Amino acid sequence: MAAEGAALFAGFRVLGRFSGHVPHALRYHGRHREFYAAVAVGRSVHCYNVSPRNALPQDITCLAADRMLIFASHDNVLHAFARNKEVVHTYEGHKAKIHLLQPFGDHIISVDVDNVLIVWDIQSEEEYLQVEFDKATFAVSAVLHPSTYLNKILLGSEQGSLQLWNIRSNAAISFSFLVSVAVLFFFQAPAVDVVAVGLVSGHIIVHNIKFDETLMKFQQDWGPITAISFRTADGHPVMAAGSPVGHIGLWDLEEKKLMCQMKDAHSTAVAGMSFVPGEPLLITNGADNAIRVWIFDGPGGAGRVLRSRMGHSAPPTKIRYHGQNGEQILSAGQDGTLQSFSTVHDKFNKSLGRGSINKKKSKKKGLKLDTMALPPIRDFASEIAHQSDWDGIIACHQGYITCTTWNYQKTSMGAHKLRPEEFSEHKPVDIYATAVDITSCGNFAVIGLSTGQVDVYNMQSGIHRGRYGKEKAHEGAIRGLAVDGLNQLVITAGSEGLIKFWKFKTKDLVHCTALSSSPSAILLHRDSGILGIALDDFSINVLDIETRKIVRVFSGHHGRINDMTFSPDGRWLITSSMDCTIKTWDLPSGCLIDCFLVDSAAVSLTMSPTGDFLASTHVDDLGIYLWSNRSLYSLVSLRPLPADYEPSLVALPGTCPMQDEDEAGDEETCDEMIEYVSPEQLEEQLVTLSLLPESRWKNLLSLDIIKRKEEFVNYMYFYVGKDFPHPTTCRVLGKAGGIHLTKVIITLHAAEDPQLRLILMRINIAKFPSSNTAPLNLLKSLGPSNIEIELRGLAPEGGGSLEVMQSFLRMIGMMLNKKYNFELAQAYLALFLKV
């Protein structure tokens, strides 16, 4: 049986993706007088401060921007984004992957890897010019439109030569400037006719293309030039250059020497950099999944980070929701960092840093030469109880015996490093921590080792509080740990195939359960007391910790089970496997109710405590993907899936971050804002309400009760003369200066001829026309008392007739059939029947 997609989960968005290897593009918005940086992230473009919502079919390979549009290419197709959210132009004509882009007035220039250059007319999407170069003599590697040069573009080659092309006359001018290495990068200098040329040898040549003259040369020792930018208009003649190792060199153009270095600006190659014109700000991005804004306001000329967006530079290995509000996800990555990602807004993200043996020595040595850094985190557990008093996170590291504590409030490593006392003097080579857990009260951490030992430590003091078993809890390595919600039991899983239950305080063994295969991991749902056990034979056992019996056995995965997570109510168990499937098992029925395929296997899963999202991380992927729980907002069939069910491939969700409120306002969508006018009725199948206040219709059936509480006769006091021309009963109360003070009693009477009756009498009673809205509009304009008076006037005793009553009922029938003004139809009909 084939599938159409996931029934329970729909892709929502991805967290923790901010940059890639593609250089960013800087554009200026004239109306806002602000600069925006467009950054390629996978298939999407992030425009800070505005975020495009549309994603391209494949990963973006090249990015550029002009005053109005953002251009992004994937493979051999080029797209143009307008209003930062929609594709308005598509340019197809290349037969190979595009690797260079250059906006050029009303045109855009693209060059593919087959050495074909195409000049496109932006608005018509037609080719203006196509030139094919011989790779052997001139393989295009860089392109630039020199400032003030009309119809001309500058091309650099892998052979080291330069050419200036006039696209109108289709002619080229060659320069005598020639180097023996490839040209990697062009950048326009603040001075007219001058460009900076970055070479693969690490040299930077500042060249005057008008006189074909080299003005100055620089060389960096960190490898090829990856990016160049000039600081302009603020009195500092500085040129910045990026390198493949993440360092940035700042060169003084007046002194013609290196001014300072910014070491480890990125942990990978600097992909792009741009000085903001007129301001001491430098924007950089790199393949380490980070974009940073540096400000130069201190002595020495070096910059400091003003603001940044960064995620993991290596794929995350484990994620877990932190707290009970479902707004923070803790993530441990292969880059050795522990980070917190917000599901609400990226500005709430924070990094707890890298694990280090000695933080002071690590800071002195720097990122590249840090021998004190701990291996990546293998497993961690967190609790919010007492997290403001002491550390609330415990983590173990790959192949390392020492476990570390972390403080979420301080966003740093904690005060304690926990390991058994017998290894305090030396570090064993073949013994390491394999699993950790923390009690729900946040006071104790339980740590399992590869030798089978299980130790308990105090989180506040770091003191060792005991060990389970005489020497060790299991004969094999500890594969999983769990502490119940009341600190009564500790459950341990050993590689020899046993699950053991221990008294938390006395450390006594209570029960032992043998499994059919060696366990690879366990997960406890503390509220329900259900324990999920993943086995090495790719099956899942579900154990009730009260009865200590296996109550469910699930099989169906065809690869190693990477992770498990329970739904908040404990009804579902969601598992991921190396077979690239994510399966949802219903525990009460013992059936598989959902299954879908992803491109790369999910290595970790976690379900929100509020049940609205499932989060996943995947092999060789930097993002944390959110999947919305469809059962919360739509009807989802939870029928068991058949044995021959074939899951379909579901694409991973793309990035759709919210706009930063602290950095900029919304960018206008267009010159004239488009106002959306909602139709009166979306669809005929949908019930549409009138949107009238409830006071107009909700109390129609209770008017008699309301009238009993209020007198129907109103007493009004007037100063009247002797001859008061009003057909009412007047009683003289006295005289005041010749004026009679009279109490006038006015009784409210119904109208002589109700308007609704008159309107209905003019309508053909055989068929109430749907286009006639006069009766309904009249009723909608009246208050509750007047509506009752109008309806009473329809009956024969009120001056109406049976025909008028029938016409009113046909009007109500038409409203119910068309399903509009639905609450008014119900209220009017109920009052009509009561009267």
N, C-alpha and C positions, 0 to 999 in steps of 0.2 A: 504494500500500500504506500503510495507516494504522498508526500506532505507538501503543503504550500508555504510553510513558515512556522515560527514559534507561536503557539496559542496563548501562552501565559505572559511572555515577555516580549516587549518591543524596544528596539534600539532607541535610546534617548540622546545621550551625548557622551563625549569623552572628556576626562579630566587630565590635567598634568601635561598637556602638549602645548608647547609655546614656540618652538623654533626647530628648524632643520638645517640641512647643509646648503640650502639655497640662500644667496644674499638677499637681504631685505631691500625694499624700495621706499624712498622718502618722497612724499608729495606735499604740496602746499595748498591749503584751502583758502582761496582769496576772501570769501565772505567772512569766514570765521577768523581769518588771519592766524591760523594755526597750522602746524605741521603734523602729518600723520604718517606713521611707519607701517607699511604693509609687509607682513611676514608670512612665508609659505610654511604650512604645517600639514604634512601629508597631502590630502586632496583638497584642503581648504586654505583660504587666505584669511589671516587675522589682520585687521586694520586697527591699529591703536591710534585713536581711541574708539573707532567704530569697527564692528565685527561683521564681515560678510556671512550670510547664512547659507549661501549655496555652495555645494561642494562639487568638484570636478570628478569625472569617472575614475581617474587614476591620480597617483601622486604627482604633485607639481614639480617640474624640472627647471623652470625658469620664471623669473618675476620681474616686472618693470611697472612704472607708473608715470603718468603725466598729470596735467592740471585737472583733468576731468575723469580719467578712467584708470583702472588697474588692469594690467595685462598679465595673464598667467598661461603657461603652456604645459601640456602633458603629452608625452610622446611626440606625435607630429601635428598636433592640433593646438591652435592658439585661441584663447578666449579673452574677451574684454568685459570687466565688471563695471557697472554704473551704479551710483548711489550706494556703493559698497555692499550690495546684497544680491544683485541679479546679473546674469549673463545677458548682455545686449548685443554682442557681436561675436561671431565665430569665424575664424579664418582657416580654411582647409586648402592645402595645396602642396605641403611638404610631403616627401616620401620617407623621410627619416626623422629621428628625434631632434627637436629644437633644443639648442643649447645656448643661444645668445639672443637677447632682445634689446632693442633700443628705440624708444619713442622719438619721433622726428616730425614735429609740427602736426600737420594733419595726416601724418603717415606713421606707421610702425614698421620697424625693420626686424626681421627674424632670420637667423642663420641656423641650419641643421648640421648634423654631424657628417653628412655627405658633401659638405662644402657648398651648399646652395644658399644664396642670399636672395630673399624676397622682400620687396618694399610693398606694403599693403596700404591702400586707401582706407582709413579707419571707418568712415561712415558707410561707404558703398561695399566694403569687404572684398573689393576686387584687387587683383595684382596690378600694381603700378609699374613694377620692374622686377625682373628676375635675372640674376647673374650666377653662373656656375663657375667656380674657381678650380684650378688644377691643384689637387692635394700635394702633389710632388713639389710644386714651386711656391704655392701660396695657400696654406691651410689656415683659414680664418680662425683666430683664437680670441680676438677682442674687437669690440666695435664701440664707437663714440661719435656723437654729433658735436663738433666743436662749437663753442658759444660764438654767436654772430656770424657763423659761416653758413651762408644761404645755400641750400640744396646740396650740402656737402657732408660726407661721413668719412670718419677716419677708421681704417681697418688695420689690425695687427695680425701677424701670422706666427705659426709655430716655427717658421724658418728664421724669424727675427726681423723681417722687413716690414715696412709700413707703406700704406697706400692711402691717398686722399681721393675719394670718388665723388664726382658730380652726378647725382642721380638723374638730373634733367637731361644732361648731354650724354650720359652713360659713358663718361671718360674718366680715366684715372691718372693721378699724378704720383709718381714714385719719389721717395726720399732717399737721400744719400745715407741717412741714418740706418745703420744695419748692425745688428748684434748676432752672435752665433747661437743664442738660446731663444727659447720661445717667449713670446709676449703673452702674459697672462691677464693683464688688467690695464685699462685706461681710466684716468680720472681727470676731469676738467679742473685746472687751477683757477684761482680767483682772477689772475691776470689773463686778458684776452690773448689768444694765439698760443698759450702755454698749456701743455698737458703733462701729467705724470704717467710714466710708463712703468708698470711692474713686471719684472722678469722672473722666470723660473729659477734663476740662479740666486735670487735674493736681492738683486740690485733694483734700485729705483732711479730712473732717469727722468729729470725734468727737462722737457724739450720744447723749443719754440718751433712750431710747425710752419709759421709764416716765413721765417728765414732759414728753416731747416738747420737749427743750431741747438746744441746741447748746452743748457745753462748750468746744471749741477748734477752730481751723482751721489747716491747713498747706497750703503750695503748693510743688510742685516744678516746675522749669523744663524738665524733660526729656520732657514729654508726658504722656499718660494714665497713670493708676495701674494697674499690672498685677498687683500682689500686695501684701499687707499682713500683718505679723505683729508680735506684742508679745513683748518679753522679760519673762519673769515669774519670780517666786519666787526671784530671786537678788539682790534689792536694787537693781536697775538699771531704773528706769522708762523704757524705751526702746521706740520704735516704728520698725520698718523698713518701707520702701516701695520697690517695684521699678518700673522704668521700661522703655519700649520700646527704649531704646538700650543697655541692659545695666548701667546705673548703679544703685546702691542708696543711698538716703538714710536716715540714722539720726537720729531726732528725740528730743530730750529732752522728756519730757512734763511734768516739773516746771518747767523753765525755759521751755517752750513755744517752743523754737527748734531750728534745725538743729544737731546735735551734730557730725557728720562725714559725709563722703561716701566711698563705696567705688566708685571709677571702674572701669569695664571689668570688673565682676565676671563678666559674660558678654559675649560678642561679639554676641549678639542679645538680644531682649527677655527679661526675667526672667519666666518663666512661673509659677513658684510659689516661695514661701518659707515656712519654718516654724521658729520658735524652739523648741528642745526644752525642755519645761517643767522648770524647776529647774536648768538647766545653761546655761552661756554658749556655746551652740552654735546656729548658724543653718544650716539646710539650704536650698539653692537649686537650682533646675534651670531650664534654658532650651532654646530651640530650636536652640542651638549644639551640641547633642549632648553636654552636660556636666551632671553633678550634682556639687555641691561642698558640703562641710561646713566652715563657718567657725567659728573659735574666737576669742572676745573675751577675750584675756588680756594685752593690752599697753596702753601708755599711749595716750591720745587717743581711745579708744573704738572705733577701727576694728578690723575683724576680719582675720585671716589664714587662709589655706587650711590646714585640718588634714588632710583627705584628700579625694580626688576621683576620679571616673571620667569620662574624657572621650575622645572620638574626634574625627574630622574634623568641622568645622563646615560644610564644603563637600565635594562628592563627590570621592573619590579618583580619580586619573588613572592611576596606575601602581603595581603591587604586585609584589614579588619576595621569595621566601624568602631569609632571611639565615642563612648557616651551613649545616651539613650534618645537623643533628639534626632539622630540620623543625619547630622549636618557635617560631620568630620570623618574622614577615612584615613587611618594610619597606613603607611605604605613603606615597606623595606625593599630596597633595590640592590642590584648587583654592583652599583657604584659605591656601596658601603654606607649610604645615607638612610636616615629615617625621616620621613616627611609626612606632613598632614595636609590633606587636600579637602577643601570645602566644597560641598555639593551646592551651596547657595551662591557663592561668588568667589572668583579667583583671588580677590584682594584679601581674603581671610586665610589663604594658604600660608603655611609656615614650614620651615625646615628645622628639624632638631639637630642637624649636623651629621658628621661622620663619627663613627666609633674610633676611639684612639686610646692607646695604652697610656700616653702622657700628653695631655692637650697642650701644655706649654711648649714642649719640644716640637710638637707637630706644627704649631704656628710659626716657630722659628725656621723650620726646614722648608715650609711651603708645600703646596699640593703635589708637585712632581716628585720631590725627593723625600716624601714623608714615609719613613720606615716604621713609624709608630702607629700607623693606621691599622685598625682591626679589620679582619675579613668581613665580607657582607653578612648581614643578619640572616640566619636560617629560620628562626622561629621567634615569635614574641607574643606577649599577652599584656593587656592593659585593663585598668579599672579606674573609674573617676572618683571612687570613694577615697578621701584623704589625699587627692592629688595636689591640693593646695598646701598640704602640710609636709608631705615628703614625696619621693619618687613614686610614680604610679604605673611605670612600664618596665617589664623585665624582658630581656632579649638574650638569645644565645647566637653565637657566630659560627660560620662554617669552619669545621676542623679546629675549633678553639675551645679550650676547657673553661675559660673564664666567661661568666655571664655578666652583662652590664645592665645597670638601671638607667632609666631616662626620665626626665622631668618634663611633662607636657606644658606646664605653666611657664617654666623658664626657657622652654624650647632648646634644651641642651642635654648632654649626657648627665647622668645623675652622679650621686656621691659615692656609690659603692660598685665594687667589682667582686663578684661572688664566685668562689671556687672552693673545693674541699681543702681542709687544713693540711692534709698530707701532701698536697701539691702546692703549698704556699711558697716553698723555697725554689722549686724548679717546675718547668712547664713540660709535661709529658708530650710525646710526639703522637702517639696512637690513641690517646684518650681525649675525648671532646664531649661537649654538651650537645644533646640531640633534641630535647624537648623541654618546654617551660610552661608554667601556668601560674596565675596569680589568683588569690582568694577574692571572693566578691566584696569583702570588707577592705581590701587593699593592704592588709597587714603582713601577709606572708607570700613568699614565692616558693614554688616547688620546681626543682630542677632535676632532670634525668640525664644520665651520662651513657656513653657508648659501652661502658663496662657493666651496665645494669644497676648502678647505684641511683638512688633517689633521695635527694636532700631537701630540707626545708630551711629557709632563711627568713629573717625578719627584714621587711622592706625599709623600716625606719632606721634601724641601727646597722643592718647588714650582718648581724650575728647569726651564726649557724645554730639552728634549733632542733636538729635531730636528723635521723636517717631511717628509712623504712627497710625492714629486714635486718638480720644480724650483720651481714657484710654488704649485701646488695639485695635489691628487690627482685631482680630477674637474672637468669643465667645469660640471656642475650642482651643486646642493646635495647635501650628504651626507645620505643617508637611513638609513644604518645602519653600525655598526662592530662588529668582532669580532676578538678576539685568541685564537689557539689556546692549548691547555693548556701547551705547552712554550716559549712565547714565540718561536716560529720565524716565524710568519706573522701579518700583519695583513690582514684582509679588509675592504674598503670597498665600499659601494654608493652610486652616484650617481644623481641624478634623470634623467640622460641615458640610463639603461638599461644601465649597465655595472657588472659586479662585478670588482674588481681585487684581486690578491694581491700583497702586498709583503713583502719580507724585514724582519723586525722591527728588526734591528740596523743593517743597511746602508742601509735605506730604499729598496732597489732594487725596481723593478717586476718581478714574476715571471711573472704571467699575467693575461690579461684575458678575461672572458666576457661576451658580449652577451646580453641578455635580450629576450624578446618584448614586454615592456612595462616601464614605469618601476617600479622597486621602491619600496614604501612602508615596508618594514622588513625587517630580517634578524635571525636568531637562530641562534647556534651551539651545538651540543651538543658540548662539548669532549672528552668521553671517547670518542665514536665518530667525531668529525670530520665530522658531518653538519650542513649549513647549510640552514636553512629560510628561504625568500625569499617574502615576500608582495608581490604585484604590484598595480598600480593597476587591472588588468582583473579583479580579484577572484579570481585564480587563485593557487596556491601552487606554487613550484618547490622541489625538494629537491636540493641539490648536494653531492657528495662532494669535500671539500677535498683529498684525496689525489690523485684522478684529475682534479680540476677539471672534472668533467662533471656535467650535470644527470641525476640517476638517477630522479626521480619528478616527475610533474606532476599536481596535484590541482585539480579545478575543481568547482564546485557552490555556492559562496556567491553571493548575489545582492546584496551590499552591500560597502562598504569593509571590509577585514579590519583589525580593531582591534589584535589581539595574537595571539601564538603562544606555546606552551610545549611542551617535550619531556617525556616520561616519563623517570624516572631511567635506565632501561636504553637509552633512545634508540629504543625500538621504536614508540612512538606519537608523533604530532604532533597537538596539540590546538589548534584555532583558534577564534576568535570574530569575529563580523562584525556590521555594522550591520543585517543582516537578522534579528537576534535569535536566531540559532542558535549553538550550540556543537557543533563537530564533532570527532570523533576519527578520525584517519587511521592505518592500520597500514602502516608503511613497508616491511617485508619483502614483504607481499602487494600493496601499492599500492592498498588498498581502503579505503573508508569503512566503519568498523565500529560507529560510534555517532553519533547526532545527536539533539539535543533543543532545544526552543524555550524561551525565557524571556520574561518580561513586558517587560523593557527590555534593550537590547543590552548585552552585556558589553564594557567598554572595556579591561579588562586581565585577564590570566590568568597563573597561576603554579602549577606542580606541585611538591609536596613532594619534597625529595631522598630521602625514605624511601618515596615512592610511595603513601602512604596517603590523601592529600587533594589535591584540586584547589581552588584559591582563585580567586574571581572578584570583580570590582567592576563596577557597572552604571551606566548613564546616570542622572543625577539621584538617586543613591542613596548614602547615607552609609556603608553597611555593607560589610564584606568577607565574602563568603559561602563557606563551606566545603562541599565535596561529597566524600563518602567514596567511595573506589575499591572497588566491589563485587567486583572480581576477586580481591581479597585474602582475602575471607572466604566467597565462594560461587562456584558454577559459573556462569560467564557465557559465553554463546554469542558468539564473535567472528567469526561468518560475515559476509561482505560484505553491505551493505545494497543492495537493488535500486535501480534508477535512478528508479523512481516512488515511492520512500519518502517519506512525509509525516510529519515529526516532530510529536510531540505537545507540548503546553504543559506545562512542569514548573514548579510554584510554587517560588519562592525559599525556602530554609530559614528558619525562625524562630530567635529567640534562645533559647538554653538554657544560660546560663552556670552554672558550678559555684559553690558557695557559698564565700564568703570565710571562710577558716579563721582569719584573723588578727583578724577583727572580731567574730564571734559564733559561737555554736554552733548546731546545728540546732534549728529551731523544731519543737516536737512536732506530730505530725500530728493528734492528737486527745487527748482526756482519757485514754483507755485505748489504749495502743499495740496495733495489730493485728499479731498474729504470723502470718506466712505459713507454712503447713505444706505441704511439697511432697508430692505423691502418690507412691506407690511406683513408678508407671510413668506417664510423661507421655502416651504414645501407644503403641498396639500395634505401630506400624510402627518404633518406635525401639528400639534395643538399650539395655537397662538393666543396669548393673553392680550388684554386691552391696555394694560399698564396704567389704568385708572387707580386713584387712591382707594384703599380698602374701605374708607369711610363712605364711598359712593355706592357700594353694593353689598358689603359684608353683613350689615345689620338690617337688611330689608325684611327678614323674617321676624325680627325682634322689635319692630316699630311699636306694636301695641304695648309691649312691656315698657319701652322708653317713654311712651306717652302717659302711662299711668304715673310715672315719677315726676313728670312735668305737667303743670296745668295747661289745659288746652286753651284757656281764656287768658289773655294777656291784659294786664291793667296798665293803662298809660295815663299819665298826668299831664294836663295841658292848661295853659292860661288862655281862656277863651272869653269872647265878648258875650253880650246878651243874646244876640241872634247867631248862634253857632250852627251853620248849615250842614249838619251831618246826621244821617238817619240812625243815630245811636241813642241809647239811654244815657242821659246826662243828669247827674245829681250835684246840685250846687253845694259846695262845701263851705263857702264864705265869700266875703268881699275883701279886696285889698286895693285901696285907692280907686274905687270905682270899677275894678276889674273883677269878674267872677272867677273864683278858683274852683274848677269843675273836675270831677273824676269821671273820665270817659271810659266806658266798658266796650271794647271792640271785640266781636266774636269772629274768628277766622272761618270763612266759608270757602267751599270748593269753587273753582272757576265755572262759569256758566257753560262754556263749551271747551272741554279739554282738547289741547292741540293734537295729541296722539290720535284721538278718535277722528278728527278732521282729516289728518294725513292718511290714515288707513282707509277711510271711506272713499278716497280718490284713487285707491289702488285696486287693480283687478283682483278680486278674491280667488279667482280660479287658479292663478299661478303667481306667487309673489316674485317679482322680478329681482334678480340678484344684484342688479345695478342700482336699485333704489335704496339708498342708505339714509334717507331723511328720517324715518321713524327711529332708527338706532341712534343717529346723531342727536335727535331731540332728547332721548332717554339719557344719553351719556352726559348731556349738559345740565341735567336736573339733579337735585338732591334727593335723599331717600324719601322724605315726606311727599314731595311733589311727584315722584315716581309712583307712589301708592295712589295718589289722587288720580293720576292719569290712567292707571290700570283699572281703578274702580269705575271710571267713566266709560269703559268699553262695554260693560254689561248692560242689558236692556233696562234694568232698574236705575242705572246711572245715566241713561240717555243714549246708550249705544245699541248694538244689535248683535245677533249671533254671527252675522257675516263679518262684522268688524273683529269679533273675537277669533274667528277662524283665520282672518288675515294676520292677526298678531301671532297665532300659533305657527302659521306658515313662515313668518319671519324668524321665529325661534328655531324652527326646523332647518331653515337655510343656514343659520349661524352654526348649528351643531354639525351639519353635513360638511360645511366648509372649514370647520374647526378653527374659526377665528373669533376673537372676543369671547373666548370659551367660558370664562368665569362669569361674564355678564349674562350670557345665555342661561346658565344654570340658575343664577340669582333671580333674574326676571321671571323665568318659568316657575320657580318655586313660589314666588310671591303671587303670581297669577293664579296658580292652583289653590293657594291658601285663601285668596280673596273670593 
